């Protein structure tokens, strides 16, 4: 009597029946593996996941005011107003001579654009709190995506005749070239000194002509587009007011600036001040570097200028770091001829690539260990089937992560390692039930395909419920706030996807491979 075909009741059996003899099943498996490999190669790589951190810095200048005055009339009133903004977690104020700075840090996860707009609106609504004489407030948003560099390059010179300003100019030229590379967001030069004209005003001469520092400032501002803050540092009865950058060409041009009129005669800057061509020595920031030689000896400390490079959000740190290294190598010889050397002091791209490659290697080792364990428990054929399902599941998860705009980083791969033991559960349950049916004398008369479908269908409902229960344990992690929630976000985003993918892979490919790889044992007595 011909056996009636088994009618599956669960999604597991229905999937097994649909794909067990489908010629496209093998194509689907190869396609999934290729898709996963492609996703692994093209997904942006980072050392750590990107977090949404928002905040703003409000800068208000009050020329001529002391730090105590700035704190009383600018910083404290501004702090009180910014605390009224919804979502602000911390307020940090700082008062210095001539300028007040207030930083507003929002709760981790707050929308960056909306947060900056709230700060701008609050400052503009309360513009009247600033005293007379205060300059327009400058609102500078915090952008963690570009404020933290991925590559830092230190430039230094062994030529003792090269001035700090010449070294700075060479680095600025390199900055312009690197800033044009694809996906480079911001480049910045730190350390070193710029060329500028320095003006030392004689206080006694100002008093003799009945002039103020404000008049001198306004006269020079009419020519200069960049005038640093006034520095109230007296020495020999003189005050360094500001540096004039690229506004005029010679010292004579600066000397001949007319600052006022006294008793019908013009007063020129050279009558009340001394102008020198030098560097911005109001900049007290500097950095030094020592290089370790092949003999493990360090060179003496010498001045250096650092060029930092930041990337656009969601781009590949590895590719950008490599393009920066390639661009630097093009000009290595020309820099050396000028007596300038450089060393890369920070390379997050290289660190990210090493971290990702190391975790991928650990992932492969874990898969091999699982395969070896299954050989002793079920047999090498069953182990081979289960081992195939792991890269197929990870391939689906990687592709979904790529579609959702994620990057490969340490936390993403940690999520895969965390779920690796869970991913093989469904495949092991299916292959174990198939193994049991194969070795059962009661199933000796059944058709192989029907046996596979029945064995898969039997465990469908409990396996689905068990997987859903594990997924539910991951859901609360998605609601963790603050920095920890942002940092661990890849785990609740990827583990549930991997678990769902493990069900489909187990129900589709395990019966398909089992019917072709497993050998049916011979029973002493077969049932009719």
C-alpha positions as CSV (number, residue, x, y, z in Angstrom):
1,X,0.0,0.0,0.0
2,X,1.4,3.4,-1.0
3,X,2.1,5.7,1.9
4,X,0.2,8.9,2.0
5,X,2.5,12.0,1.8
6,X,3.0,13.7,5.1
7,X,1.2,17.0,5.5
8,X,3.2,19.4,7.6
9,X,1.4,21.5,10.2
10,X,4.1,24.0,11.2
11,X,6.1,26.5,9.3
12,X,9.1,24.4,9.8
13,X,7.7,21.4,8.0
14,X,6.3,23.6,5.2
15,X,9.6,25.2,4.6
16,X,11.4,21.8,4.6
17,X,8.8,20.4,2.1
18,X,9.1,23.5,-0.2
19,X,12.9,23.4,-0.4
20,X,14.0,19.8,0.1
21,X,14.0,18.9,-3.6
22,X,13.9,22.4,-5.0
23,X,16.9,23.0,-7.5
24,X,17.1,26.6,-6.3
25,X,18.0,25.6,-2.7
26,X,21.6,25.1,-3.5
27,X,21.7,28.4,-5.5
28,X,20.1,30.1,-2.5
29,X,22.8,28.8,-0.2
30,X,25.6,29.9,-2.4
31,X,24.0,33.3,-2.8
32,X,23.6,33.8,0.9
33,X,27.3,32.9,1.6
34,X,28.4,35.3,-1.2
35,X,26.1,38.0,0.1
36,X,27.6,37.7,3.6
37,X,31.1,37.8,2.3
38,X,30.3,40.9,0.2
39,X,28.7,42.6,3.2
40,X,31.7,41.8,5.4
41,X,34.0,43.4,2.8
42,X,32.0,46.6,2.0
43,X,30.6,47.4,5.4
44,X,32.4,50.3,7.0
45,X,34.8,49.2,9.7
46,X,35.3,51.0,13.0
47,X,36.9,50.2,16.3
48,X,33.8,51.1,18.3
49,X,30.2,51.8,17.4
50,X,29.2,55.4,16.7
51,X,27.2,57.1,19.5
52,X,24.7,59.9,19.2
53,X,26.2,62.6,21.5
54,X,24.9,66.2,21.2
55,X,25.9,69.4,22.8
56,X,26.7,73.0,22.1
57,X,29.3,75.6,23.2
58,X,28.2,79.2,23.5
59,X,31.0,81.8,23.4
60,X,30.3,85.4,24.3
61,X,33.2,88.0,24.2
62,X,33.2,91.1,26.3
63,X,36.4,93.1,25.4
64,X,38.1,94.7,28.4
65,X,36.3,92.8,31.1
66,X,38.0,90.8,33.8
67,X,37.3,87.1,34.4
68,X,35.2,88.0,37.5
69,X,33.1,90.5,35.6
70,X,32.6,88.0,32.7
71,X,31.4,85.3,35.2
72,X,28.9,87.7,36.9
73,X,27.3,89.3,33.8
74,X,27.7,86.6,31.1
75,X,28.5,83.0,32.4
76,X,26.1,82.7,35.3
77,X,23.0,84.3,33.6
78,X,23.7,82.2,30.5
79,X,24.0,79.0,32.6
80,X,20.6,79.7,34.2
81,X,18.9,80.1,30.9
82,X,20.5,77.0,29.2
83,X,19.4,74.9,32.1
84,X,15.8,75.6,31.1
85,X,16.3,73.7,27.8
86,X,14.7,70.3,27.8
87,X,17.1,67.4,27.4
88,X,20.2,69.3,28.8
89,X,22.0,67.0,31.3
90,X,25.1,69.1,32.3
91,X,26.1,72.8,32.1
92,X,29.8,73.7,32.3
93,X,30.7,77.4,32.4
94,X,34.1,79.1,32.2
95,X,35.1,82.7,32.6
96,X,38.3,84.3,31.4
97,X,39.5,87.8,30.7
98,X,37.4,89.2,27.8
99,X,35.3,86.1,27.1
100,X,32.9,83.6,28.7
101,X,32.3,80.1,27.5
102,X,29.3,77.9,28.5
103,X,29.1,74.2,27.4
104,X,25.7,72.5,27.3
105,X,25.7,68.7,27.2
106,X,22.5,66.9,26.3
107,X,21.4,63.4,27.3
108,X,23.0,60.7,25.3
109,X,20.8,59.7,22.4
110,X,19.1,63.1,22.0
111,X,18.7,64.2,18.4
112,X,21.8,66.3,17.5
113,X,20.1,68.7,15.1
114,X,17.1,69.4,17.4
115,X,19.4,69.9,20.4
116,X,21.5,72.5,18.6
117,X,18.4,74.3,17.5
118,X,17.1,74.4,21.0
119,X,20.3,76.0,22.3
120,X,20.2,78.6,19.4
121,X,16.6,79.5,20.1
122,X,17.2,79.9,23.9
123,X,20.2,82.1,23.4
124,X,18.4,84.3,20.8
125,X,15.3,84.6,23.0
126,X,17.4,85.9,25.9
127,X,19.8,88.1,23.9
128,X,18.9,91.0,26.3
129,X,20.7,89.4,29.2
130,X,24.1,90.2,27.7
131,X,25.6,93.5,28.9
132,X,26.2,96.5,26.7
133,X,29.5,96.1,24.8
134,X,29.2,92.3,24.5
135,X,29.8,90.9,21.1
136,X,27.4,88.6,19.3
137,X,27.3,85.1,20.8
138,X,29.0,82.3,18.9
139,X,27.2,79.0,19.1
140,X,29.4,76.0,18.2
141,X,27.7,72.6,18.0
142,X,29.4,69.5,19.3
143,X,29.8,66.9,16.6
144,X,31.4,63.7,18.0
145,X,31.5,62.2,14.5
146,X,34.0,64.8,13.3
147,X,35.5,66.2,16.5
148,X,37.3,62.9,17.3
149,X,40.0,62.3,14.7
150,X,40.8,58.9,13.3
151,X,44.3,59.8,12.1
152,X,46.9,62.0,13.6
153,X,50.2,62.9,11.9
154,X,53.1,64.6,13.7
155,X,55.4,66.7,11.5
156,X,58.8,67.7,12.7
157,X,62.1,69.1,11.3
158,X,65.7,68.2,11.9
159,X,66.8,71.4,10.3
160,X,67.7,73.8,13.1
161,X,67.4,76.8,10.7
162,X,63.7,76.1,9.9
163,X,61.5,78.3,12.0
164,X,58.3,77.2,13.6
165,X,56.3,79.3,11.3
166,X,57.9,77.7,8.2
167,X,57.0,74.2,9.6
168,X,53.5,75.4,10.2
169,X,53.1,76.6,6.6
170,X,54.3,73.3,5.2
171,X,51.8,71.4,7.4
172,X,49.0,73.8,6.2
173,X,49.8,72.9,2.6
174,X,49.5,69.2,3.5
175,X,46.2,69.9,5.3
176,X,44.8,71.4,2.1
177,X,45.8,68.3,0.0
178,X,44.4,65.8,2.5
179,X,41.2,67.7,3.1
180,X,40.3,67.0,-0.5
181,X,40.3,63.2,0.0
182,X,37.0,61.4,-0.2
183,X,35.0,61.0,3.0
184,X,37.4,63.3,5.0
185,X,35.2,65.5,7.1
186,X,37.5,67.8,9.1
187,X,41.2,68.4,9.2
188,X,42.9,70.5,11.9
189,X,46.4,71.7,12.6
190,X,47.4,71.7,16.3
191,X,50.6,73.1,17.8
192,X,53.0,75.3,15.9
193,X,52.8,79.0,15.3
194,X,51.3,81.1,12.5
195,X,52.9,84.1,10.8
196,X,51.5,87.4,12.0
197,X,52.3,91.0,12.7
198,X,52.5,91.7,16.5
199,X,51.6,95.1,17.8
200,X,52.9,96.4,21.2
201,X,51.1,99.5,22.3
202,X,52.8,102.0,24.7
203,X,50.3,102.9,27.4
204,X,52.0,106.2,28.1
205,X,51.7,107.3,24.5
206,X,48.0,106.3,24.5
207,X,47.4,108.5,27.5
208,X,49.4,111.4,25.8
209,X,47.1,111.3,22.7
210,X,44.0,110.7,24.9
211,X,43.3,107.3,23.1
212,X,41.9,104.0,24.3
213,X,42.7,100.4,23.4
214,X,39.2,100.2,21.9
215,X,40.1,102.8,19.3
216,X,43.3,100.9,18.3
217,X,41.3,97.7,18.0
218,X,38.6,99.2,15.8
219,X,41.2,100.8,13.5
220,X,43.0,97.6,12.9
221,X,39.8,95.6,12.6
222,X,38.9,97.7,9.6
223,X,41.8,96.0,7.8
224,X,42.2,92.6,9.5
225,X,39.7,89.8,9.2
226,X,41.1,87.8,12.1
227,X,41.9,89.7,15.3
228,X,42.5,87.4,18.4
229,X,41.3,88.3,21.8
230,X,43.1,91.1,23.7
231,X,45.7,89.7,26.1
232,X,46.2,91.8,29.2
233,X,49.8,90.8,29.8
234,X,51.9,93.8,30.7
235,X,55.7,94.0,30.4
236,X,57.9,97.1,30.4
237,X,54.7,99.2,30.4
238,X,53.5,97.7,27.1
239,X,50.6,95.6,26.2
240,X,50.4,93.0,23.4
241,X,46.9,93.6,22.0
242,X,46.5,91.3,19.0
243,X,48.0,89.8,15.9
244,X,47.0,90.8,12.4
245,X,46.9,87.8,10.1
246,X,47.2,88.2,6.3
247,X,45.6,91.6,6.3
248,X,48.5,93.6,5.0
249,X,51.8,92.7,3.4
250,X,54.5,94.6,5.2
251,X,55.3,96.2,8.6
252,X,55.1,99.6,7.0
253,X,51.5,99.0,5.9
254,X,50.6,98.3,9.6
255,X,52.6,101.3,10.9
256,X,50.7,103.6,8.6
257,X,47.3,102.7,9.8
258,X,45.6,105.9,11.0
259,X,44.0,105.2,14.4
260,X,42.6,108.7,15.3
261,X,42.9,112.4,14.8
262,X,44.4,114.7,17.4
263,X,44.2,118.5,17.1
264,X,43.6,118.3,13.4
265,X,46.5,116.0,12.7
266,X,46.2,112.2,11.9
267,X,47.7,109.8,14.5
268,X,49.3,106.7,13.0
269,X,49.8,103.4,14.7
270,X,53.6,103.8,14.6
271,X,53.3,106.8,16.8
272,X,51.8,104.8,19.7
273,X,52.9,101.2,19.1
274,X,55.8,99.0,17.9
275,X,55.0,96.6,15.1
276,X,57.1,93.4,14.5
277,X,56.9,90.6,12.0
278,X,56.8,87.4,14.0
279,X,54.5,84.6,15.1
280,X,51.4,84.3,17.2
281,X,53.0,84.1,20.6
282,X,49.7,84.7,22.3
283,X,49.2,81.0,21.4
284,X,50.7,79.2,24.4
285,X,49.9,75.7,23.1
286,X,52.8,73.6,21.9
287,X,53.8,70.0,21.5
288,X,57.0,68.1,21.3
289,X,58.0,64.7,20.0
290,X,60.7,62.1,20.5
291,X,61.3,59.3,18.0
292,X,62.6,55.8,18.9
293,X,65.4,54.7,16.7
294,X,66.2,51.1,15.6
295,X,68.6,50.8,18.5
296,X,65.6,51.6,20.9
297,X,67.1,54.9,21.7
298,X,65.0,58.1,21.8
299,X,65.9,61.3,20.1
300,X,65.9,64.6,22.0
301,X,62.5,66.3,22.3
302,X,61.8,68.7,19.4
303,X,58.9,70.8,18.4
304,X,56.2,69.3,16.2
305,X,53.0,70.3,14.5
306,X,50.1,67.7,14.5
307,X,47.6,67.3,11.6
308,X,44.4,65.6,12.7
309,X,41.9,64.0,10.2
310,X,38.3,63.1,11.0
311,X,35.9,61.1,8.9
312,X,32.3,61.5,7.9
313,X,29.7,59.5,9.9
314,X,29.1,55.9,8.7
315,X,32.2,55.8,6.5
316,X,35.0,53.2,6.5
317,X,37.8,54.3,8.9
318,X,40.1,51.7,7.3
319,X,39.8,53.0,3.8
320,X,40.1,56.6,4.8
321,X,43.2,56.0,6.9
322,X,44.8,54.1,4.0
323,X,44.0,56.9,1.6
324,X,45.6,59.4,4.0
325,X,48.8,57.2,4.3
326,X,48.9,57.0,0.5
327,X,48.5,60.7,0.1
328,X,51.3,61.4,2.6
329,X,53.6,59.0,0.8
330,X,53.3,61.0,-2.4
331,X,54.9,64.0,-0.7
332,X,57.3,62.2,1.6
333,X,60.4,62.9,-0.7
334,X,59.5,66.5,-1.2
335,X,59.0,67.0,2.5
336,X,62.3,65.3,3.2
337,X,64.1,67.7,0.9
338,X,62.7,70.6,2.9
339,X,64.0,68.9,6.1
340,X,60.6,67.8,7.3
341,X,59.7,64.3,8.5
342,X,56.5,62.9,9.8
343,X,55.2,60.0,11.9
344,X,51.6,58.7,12.2
345,X,50.8,58.9,15.9
346,X,47.2,57.7,15.7
347,X,45.6,55.4,13.2
348,X,42.1,54.2,14.3
349,X,41.6,52.7,10.8
350,X,44.5,50.2,11.4
351,X,43.3,49.5,15.0
352,X,39.7,48.9,13.7
353,X,40.9,46.6,11.0
354,X,43.0,44.6,13.4
355,X,40.1,44.4,15.9
356,X,37.6,43.2,13.3
357,X,40.1,40.7,11.8
358,X,40.9,39.3,15.2
359,X,37.2,38.9,16.1
360,X,36.5,37.3,12.8
361,X,39.3,34.8,13.4
362,X,37.8,34.0,16.9
363,X,34.5,33.5,15.2
364,X,36.0,31.0,12.8
365,X,37.7,29.2,15.7
366,X,34.4,29.0,17.6
367,X,32.7,27.5,14.6
368,X,35.5,24.9,14.3
369,X,35.2,24.0,18.0
370,X,31.4,23.6,17.6
371,X,32.0,21.3,14.6
372,X,34.5,19.2,16.5
373,X,32.1,18.8,19.5
374,X,29.3,17.7,17.2
375,X,31.5,15.1,15.6
376,X,31.7,13.2,18.9
377,X,28.1,13.7,19.8
378,X,26.2,13.1,16.4
379,X,28.8,12.1,13.9
380,X,30.9,13.9,11.2
381,X,28.1,14.1,8.6
382,X,25.7,15.7,11.0
383,X,28.5,18.0,12.2
384,X,29.1,19.1,8.6
385,X,25.5,20.0,8.1
386,X,25.3,22.1,11.3
387,X,28.6,23.8,10.6
388,X,27.3,25.0,7.2
389,X,24.3,26.7,8.8
390,X,26.5,29.0,10.9
391,X,28.1,31.0,8.1
392,X,24.7,31.1,6.3
393,X,23.1,32.6,9.4
394,X,25.9,35.1,9.9
395,X,25.7,36.0,6.2
396,X,22.0,37.0,6.6
397,X,22.7,38.9,9.7
398,X,25.6,40.9,8.2
399,X,23.5,41.8,5.1
400,X,20.6,43.0,7.3
401,X,23.1,45.0,9.4
402,X,24.5,46.6,6.2
403,X,21.0,47.5,5.0
404,X,20.2,49.2,8.3
405,X,23.4,51.4,8.1
406,X,25.4,49.7,10.8
407,X,29.2,49.4,10.8
408,X,31.4,46.4,11.7
409,X,33.0,47.1,15.0
410,X,34.0,45.3,18.2
411,X,30.5,45.3,19.6
412,X,28.9,44.1,16.4
413,X,31.2,41.1,16.3
414,X,30.8,40.6,20.0
415,X,27.1,40.3,19.4
416,X,27.8,37.5,16.8
417,X,30.1,35.7,19.3
418,X,27.5,36.1,22.0
419,X,24.8,34.5,19.9
420,X,27.0,31.9,18.3
421,X,26.0,29.2,20.8
422,X,22.3,30.1,20.2
423,X,22.5,30.1,16.4
424,X,23.2,26.4,16.2
425,X,20.5,25.4,18.6
426,X,17.8,25.2,15.9
427,X,20.0,23.3,13.4
428,X,21.1,20.9,16.1
429,X,17.5,20.2,17.2
430,X,16.5,19.5,13.6
431,X,19.5,17.3,12.8
432,X,19.1,15.4,16.0
433,X,15.5,14.6,15.4
434,X,16.3,13.6,11.8
435,X,19.1,11.4,13.2
436,X,16.6,9.8,15.7
437,X,14.1,9.1,12.9
438,X,16.9,7.6,10.7
439,X,17.9,5.2,13.4
440,X,14.4,4.2,14.4
441,X,13.3,0.9,13.1
442,X,9.7,2.2,12.9
443,X,10.8,4.7,10.2
444,X,12.6,2.2,8.0
445,X,9.7,1.9,5.6
446,X,9.3,5.7,5.2
447,X,10.4,7.7,2.2
448,X,13.6,9.8,2.9
449,X,12.0,13.1,1.9
450,X,8.9,12.4,3.9
451,X,11.0,11.4,6.9
452,X,12.9,14.7,6.8
453,X,9.8,16.7,6.5
454,X,8.1,14.9,9.4
455,X,11.2,15.1,11.6
456,X,11.5,18.9,10.9
457,X,7.8,19.5,11.4
458,X,7.8,17.7,14.8
459,X,10.2,20.1,16.5
460,X,8.9,23.3,14.7
461,X,6.5,24.6,17.3
462,X,8.7,24.1,20.4
463,X,11.8,25.4,18.6
464,X,9.9,28.6,17.5
465,X,8.7,29.2,21.1
466,X,12.2,28.7,22.5
467,X,13.8,31.0,20.0
468,X,11.1,33.7,20.7
469,X,11.7,33.4,24.4
470,X,15.5,34.1,23.8
471,X,14.7,37.0,21.6
472,X,12.4,38.5,24.3
473,X,15.3,38.4,26.7
474,X,17.2,40.7,24.3
475,X,14.4,43.3,23.9
476,X,15.0,45.1,27.3
477,X,18.6,45.8,26.3
478,X,17.3,48.0,23.4
479,X,15.7,50.4,26.0
480,X,18.9,50.9,28.0
481,X,19.6,54.6,27.9
482,X,22.6,56.9,28.2
483,X,26.1,56.0,26.9
484,X,25.8,52.3,27.8
485,X,22.7,51.9,25.7
486,X,24.3,53.6,22.7
487,X,27.4,51.5,23.1
488,X,25.6,48.2,23.4
489,X,23.0,48.9,20.7
490,X,24.4,46.4,18.2
491,X,23.6,43.5,20.5
492,X,19.7,43.9,20.6
493,X,19.8,45.0,17.0
494,X,21.7,41.9,15.6
495,X,21.1,39.0,18.0
496,X,17.3,38.8,17.3
497,X,18.0,39.0,13.6
498,X,20.5,36.2,13.8
499,X,18.1,34.0,15.9
500,X,15.3,34.5,13.4
501,X,17.7,33.7,10.5
502,X,18.8,30.5,12.4
503,X,15.2,29.2,12.2
504,X,14.8,29.7,8.5
505,X,18.3,28.3,7.7
506,X,17.7,25.3,10.0
507,X,14.3,24.5,8.4
508,X,15.4,25.0,4.8
509,X,19.0,23.8,4.6
510,X,19.2,21.1,7.3
511,X,16.7,18.7,5.7
512,X,18.1,19.6,2.2
513,X,21.6,18.6,3.2
514,X,20.6,15.7,5.4
515,X,18.8,13.9,2.6
516,X,21.9,14.1,0.5
517,X,24.7,13.6,3.1
518,X,23.3,11.3,5.7
519,X,23.4,7.6,5.1
520,X,20.4,5.6,6.3
521,X,21.3,2.7,8.6
522,X,20.3,-0.8,7.8
523,X,17.8,-2.4,10.2
524,X,17.6,-6.0,11.0
525,X,13.9,-6.0,10.6
526,X,12.0,-3.6,8.5
527,X,8.3,-2.9,9.1
528,X,5.8,-3.2,6.3
